[in-house]
């Protein structure tokens, strides 16, 4: 991941904001992990729910 990497999350999230480069990526992951880590799956007990968390990314490369 280069220093031109950019991540943006909605300001309404606890870790919302704009993150730049490798250090920004580390801050983003730490903030997301602190927010979502309390949600631990538990074994199904008859009535249960399945959810998915999909993380997408896009890379733009410019050649010369």
JONOR-V846497 format. One record per helix or strand of 2 or more residues. SS is the DSSP state (H for helix, E for strand). FROM is the first residue (numbers start at 1). LEN is the number of residues. Records with the same first field share a line. If there is no record, write none. Layout:
SS = FROM-LEN ; FROM-LEN
This chain:
E = 6-4 ; 17-4
H = 21-16
